[in-house]
Amino acid sequence: MPKNKHLAYTERLQIEQWLRDRVSIKQIAQKLNKSTSTVSREIRSHATASNKFPPYRIHNRCVKRNDCQKHYLCVNKPSCTKRCSTCSLCNEMCEDYQEQQCYKLFEPPYVCNGCTDEYQCVMQKKYYIHSKAHEAYREMLVESRVGANITEDELLALDEIVSPLVMRGQSVHHIVTHNPDQFEVSEKSIYRYVAGGLLKARNIDMPRVCRIKSRKSKPVEHKVDSGCRIGRTYAEFLAFIETSSLPVVEIDSVIGRIGGKVLLTMMFKSCDLMLAFIRDRNTSQSVIDVFNYLDETLGREMFSQLLPVCLADNGSEFSNPKALEYNTQGDRRTRLYYCDPFSSFQKPNVELNHEFIRKVLPKGRSFDDLTQNDISLMMSHINSYSREKLNDKSPFDMFSFLYGFGILEKLGISRISANEILLKPSLLKK
C-alpha cells in the first residue's frame, strides 16, 4: 500500500462513480490501493448537504408527519380544512416540528449516492461530489501551509512570556536561552511573530533588529485557528439575537496600500453611525489595541452598552476573539460572532457604508500619510450626512438621541452643517 494518502482528482471521480454503482467502501479502497479508513474519512469529511425534495412529494420532514392531526396552523387561511401535515408549509409553521434524520447517513457509505430510496426520500440528503470534494481539499491544503501555525491560546501564552522581557531590553535569543522549558516554538519563529505584529512587542523594541535591512517578503499572518469560531458562528449569532434585544455592531477593515495602514470600521446598526480607526498594520493585535482604547476611553459600562454584540468576517485581524471579548482583567465586555466564509452580505450595513469612505479615500489610495485626526474629520462629514431611511436624519443625530453628545466628543466626532459636508478626496488633501 503506498505511503501517499492524498487522493488525486481522478481518484475522487472514481469514488463518486463507484458509490453510485453501490460499490462498498472496502472494495473502493482495494481498487484505489488505499486504506479503508482513508476512503471513509474522505467521503464523510467532503460530503455535500442537499436540501432537494423528490418531485411531486410534500415538503415535510417531520418525524410526526404520518400521525399528526393538526389543522389551521395558517391563521391567514381559515377556510383550509386539510391536515397541516399534508402541506409544504407545515415545517415552517408548526412549533412541534422535529426533523427526521436518515439512519443510513450514519453508517457506510454515509452518503445518498446510489441509494435505492433516493427518488422518493424527503429527508435531508448528503452526496459525495468529486469536484466539490477536490476543491475543498485544495483549499484546506493551501490554508494549512499559510501563516503562523499557532493557536490563539498558544499565542497569548507566548506573548505573556516574550513581550514583557523584550520591553526590558532583552533579546529573543537571551529569552529563549534562559527559559528553554517554556517554549514550544523556535527562536526564529518568535522573531517572525514579533516582526509580523502578532505580539505586543515590536521590532522597534529591539534596536539591533531595526538596524538590519528588511528583506522583501510577505508579512506574517496569524493562521486563523478554526477553534476560535466554536460557539461564534453566524448560525449561533442568529440564535442569540432571537432571544436578545442587544444592539449589534458590524466591524470590518478597509485596506489602503497592501502592507500599509488600514482602517477598522464599526457600524452601529441601530442608528447607522460608523466609527473608523487608523491602524499601522492589519494585525489582530492592532484590533485588540482599538478595543482596549475604547474600553479605557468610554469606561466599562458604556463600552458594554455600545458594543455588546459584534459581527465580523473571517479575516485574520479578528482571529483572537478572547482578547476582544475580555479585558486584561478577564472580565467580559462584548460578544464576537463570525459571518460564514465568503458571505459579506451577512453584514450588509458596514459593507454598504464603506461607499462613503471610498468617496473620500478611493481604492488604491495609500493611508500611510493619514492620522486619526484625519479619519475623525472624514467620519464627522460622513456621519453628518442625512439618510432617507432615517427620515432624513443623520446618523450623528440618531446616535446623539440614543446615547448623548458626550460619547461622540470623546471619540472625536463632531457635527458638520448640511451645506458644509464634503465627500470628496479634497477633504483630506495634504
N, C-alpha and C positions, 0 to 999 in steps of 0.2 A: 504494500500500500504506500503511495507517495507521501512524503512529509508535507508537501504543499497542500494546505487545506482550503486555499482560496478557490472559489468557483469562477469559471470564465462565463462570458455572455452566452456562448453556445451551450454550455452545460446547464445553465438556468433555463434556456429554451427547451432543452430535452426534458428537464424536470417537469415543466408545465405540460408538455405533451404527454409524458408518461402518467402524470396524475389524472389527466382527462381520460386516459386509457385504463384507469383503475389499477395501475401497477403499484404494488406496495412500496413503502419507504425502504425496506430492507432490499428489495430487488433493484430499486433505483440506485441505491448505494453500491450494490455489486456491479451494476452496469457502468457506473462512473468511476469505479475503483476508489471510492471514498468510504469513510466510516458511516455507519447508520446514524450516529449522533450528529455528524456534520450536516447531513441532508435534513435531518429532523429539525435542527436549530435553524437552518436556512429557511425552511418552509414556515415555521412558527414566527420567526422574527420579521420576515418580509411579506407576510400575508396582508392583503389589502381588504379592508372592510368595505362592504357593499350594502346599500340600502334598497336595492331594486326588489320589486314585487313581481310575481308571475302575472301574466296578463289575465284579465277577467277574474281576478281574485280580490276579495275585500281586503283593504289595507288594515288589518287588525292583527297585532302580535300579542295580545293579552292572553295570559295563561287561563283566564276565566271565560274566554270568548264563547265557548260551546255551551256553558251552563248559565251565563249571565242573562238576567231577565229585566235589566234596567230599561226605562223608557224616559223620553222627554228631557234628555240632558241638554239639548239645544233649546234654550229659552226663547230664541227668536223664531222657532219653528213649532208652535203649539199644535199645529194640525198634523204633524208627523206622528203616525201610530206604530211604525215598525220598531222592532227591538234595536237598541242602540248598538249592540254588538255586530249588527249587520251593516253598519255604516262606517265609511272610511274615516269619519271624524271622531270615532269613539275614543281612540287612544289619546287624542289631544284634549278631550272634554272631561273624561272620567277621572275622578280623584283616586279611584281604587285600581288604576291601571298598573299592571305588573308585566313587564316584558318577558316573554318566554324565550329561553336560550336553547339552542340546538345542542343536544348532548354530543353529537358527532364531532363538533368542533373542539372537544376536549380530549379526543383520542385520535390516533393516526387515521387518516393523513392530515388532520387538523384544518382542512380547507374543503370547500364545496366543489372543487374541480372533480368532475366525474361522478358526482353524487346522483343516484338514480331518482331521488326525490326532488331534485333542484327545480324542475319545471313546475311543481305545484307547491313548493315550500314558501311560506310567507315570513319566516323568521329572518333575523339578521344573518347575513352571509359573509364569508371570507373567501377570497380567491388568491391563488398564487399566480401572479402575472410577471413573466420573466423580465420585461422591460422596466417595470417599476421596481422590481427587486434589485436589478443591477444598478439602477440609478441611485437607490437608497444605499447600496453597498459602496458605490463610488463616493458619495457624499460623506459617509462615515469614514472612509479611508483617508480622504483629504483632511477632514476635521481632526482626525487622530494624530496628524503629523504637523499641525499648525499650532503656534502659540506656546505658552508656558504650561508644561504638564504638571500642574499643581492644583489641588482643590482649594476651595475658599477657606476652610478651616486651617489647612496646612499653611496657606499664605498668611493668614492672621497670626498664627503661632510664630512663623519665621519673622514677620515684621516686629513682633514684640521683643524678639531677641536681638535682631540686627540693628534696627533703626536707632534705638537709644545709644548703643555703643558707637555707631558711626557719628552721631551727633556729638559724642565726647571726643572726637578726633581720631578714633581708632580705624584702621584699615580693615577691609573684609578679610584679608589674609590673616591678620592678627586675631580677629574674632574667631575665625574657623579653627586656627591653630590651638587656641587656648580653650575652646569649647567643642571638642570633636564629637562628643556624645549627643549633642543637641541638634545636629544637622543631618538631614537625610538627602540633601542635595549638594552638588559640588560647589566649590568656591567660584568657579566660572559662571555657574547658573545664578548665583546670588548677585554677581556683578551685572548680569544681564537683566535680572529683575529690577535692580536699582536703576539702571540706565533706561529701562522701559517704563518707569514710573509706577511700578506695581507696589512699591513700598513707600513709606513716609520719607525715608532717606532719599537724597538725590545725589547726582554726580557732583553737584556744586559743593556738597558737604565733604567731598574727598578731593582736595586740591591737586594731587598728583594725577588723578583720573581726568580732571578738567584740562590739564596741560597736554594730554595725549590727543593727537589728531584723530577725530572720529572717522570711522570707516563708513562707507556708503552701504547701508543695509536697511532692511525693512524693520521698523520699530517692533519691539517685543509686544505681543498681545497676550493678555491673560486668557488662556483657553477656558471657555465657558464651561463650568462644572455642571453637568446635567442635573446633579443632585440639588443644586440651588433652586431649581424650579419645582421641586416636590412641594405640593401644597400651595403653589403660587401660579398655577396655570390659568388660562383665560376662562376655562370652564368653571374652575373654582372661584374665580373673580365674579362671574355671573351669579353663581350660587350665593356668594357672600353679600352682594349688593341687593339681592332679592329680599334678604332678611335684615337689611340695614339701611338706614336713611343717611349714612355718612356721605359727604361730598367726595367726588373723585377728581383727582388731578392727573392729567396726562403729561408724561415727561418724554423728552426726545432730545436729539442732538442735531445741530446744524453745522455742516462741515464747510470750512473755508478752503484754504490750501491744504492738500494732503500732507499730514505730518506737522501742520502748524496749529494755530489756535483754533478752538471750536467753541460753539455756544451750547449751553444746556438750557433748554426751554421748558417751562412749566405752564400748563394751560389749565385754568380753573373752569371746569365745565359749568358751574353754577352761574357764572357771570361773564364768561369769555375773556377774562383778563389773562394776559400772558406775561410771565417774567422770563428774563434771559440773563444768563451769567457767562462771562467770558472765562475760558479755561485754557491753560497753556498747551495741554495735550489731551487727547481723547482717551483718558485712562479712567479706571474705576476709582482710583484714589482722588482724582480731581472732582468726581461727582460726590464722593464722600465728604470732601472739603466744603463743597457748596451746602450740603445738608447740615453739616456741623456749623457753618456760618449762620445759616438761617435759624438753627436751634438757639444759638447764642444771641442773635440779634432780636428775635421775636420772643424768646422765652419758651419754656417747655409747653405751657398750657396753650398759648396761641399757636405754636407750631403744630401741635396735635389737632387743633381745631381747624387750621387751614389745610393741612396735608395729612388727613387721617388715612386715606387710601390713594396709592399711586399706581398708575398703569404705565408700563414701559414696554419697549420692544426687546429683542433678543441680542442687542449689542453688547460687546464685551465691557463697555463702560458701566453697565448695570449688573455685572456678574458677581457682585459682592453684596447680596441683599441684606445679610445680617448687619453689616456695618451701616447700612442705610436705615434699617428698621429700628435699630437700637443705638442709643448714645454711648459714650465712652464709659458710663457707669453701669451699662447693661439694662437700662430702662427702655421699654418700647415707646417709640414716638410716632410710628406710622406702620402701614402695611404695604408691601410691594407685590404686585402681580405682573405677569408677563403675557403679552399677546402671543398668539400662535405664530410659528415661523412663517415669514413671507405674508403676513396678514396686517399690514399697516392700516387697512381700512377699519380695524377694530379700535383704533384711537383716531378717528377722523378729525376731531376738533383741532388738535395740535398740528396735525399734518396740513390742514386747510389754512390755519393761521400763519404757517410759515410763508405763505404767499406774500404777506405784508412785509416780512423780513427781507424776502428776496427782492422786493421793490427798492429797498434801500441798499441791500448787500446782494447784488446779483451773483449767480453761480459762477465760480471760478475766481471770485474776488477774495484776496487774502485778508484774514482778520488779524494778522500779526501786528499791525500798526494801531489797533484799537485798544482802548482801555474800558474798564467797567463804566466809567462816566459816559463814554460814547454810547455804550449799549443801553444804559439807563435813559439817555436822551432819546434814542431811537424808540425804545419801548414806551416812553411817555407819549410820543406822537402816535404810535400805533394804538395804544390803549385809550387815547382821547378821540379816536375816530369812531363815529356813531355807526351802529349796526341796525339794519332793518329788523332783524329777528329779535332785537332788544327794544322794539318800539321806538327806534331812532335814538335810543340812549347809547352812551359809550360804555365800554367795559369799566372804565375808570369810575363812572357814575354808579354803576351797579355794584362794584366792589365796595365803594365808599359807603353805599347804603347798607350793605350787609355787614361790613367789618369796621367801617370808620376810616377817616383820612390818616390817622396816626401811623398805621401799618405801612401805607404807601409812602409816607415821608421817610420812614426808616429804610425802605427798600429803594429809595432814590427815584420814585415815580411821581411825576407832577402832572397837573392838568395843563393841556395846551388848548388855547381857544380854537374854535372850529375853523376860523379863517386863517389861522397861523400854522395849521398842520401841514407838514411837508413829508411826503413819502417818495422821495427820490434819492439817488445816490449823493446828490449835492448836500444832503443833510449832514453827512459825516465827511465831507470833503476836507482833507487836511490842507 
